[in-house]
């Protein structure tokens, strides 16, 4: 079997992950022990993020012709990719949380919703809460004025009943 035939399924697997991805974050993981890696993979899996280690050449081939081709410049050395299909900020946020306990884990770059972010950009993206948290904050903000208005109306009604 030719080497190309052996590599094609791996590249197709990467392309399958990339096809409907909202975000891909690339990290270097050199120096992580098994226990740390297991905990990292578990937290990413629970958030629906695919975390894999691939050869850089495989990633470059799979990224050709996509927005993720912008990552070609950082695909050197030890590379792992975190691919999100639902929550675009999840990979950066979860990786940043784990970086607190795993100093060897470092951002290289990422493409989130078609925009390239370097290491510093990924750290900023990591501070953005999840979509669900943002929606709940928005609903809380919208509900607050309505609740306050209802309280004022109730107090006015109670005063009118006392005066009557």
Secondary structure by P-SEA (a helix, b strand, c coil): ccccccaaaaaaaaaaaaccccbbbbbbbccccaaaaaaaaaaaaaacbbbbbccaaaaaaaaccccccccccccccbbbbbbbccccaaaaaaaaaaaaccccccccccccccccccaaaaaaaaacccaaaaaaaaaaaaaaaaaaaaaaaaaaaaaaaaac
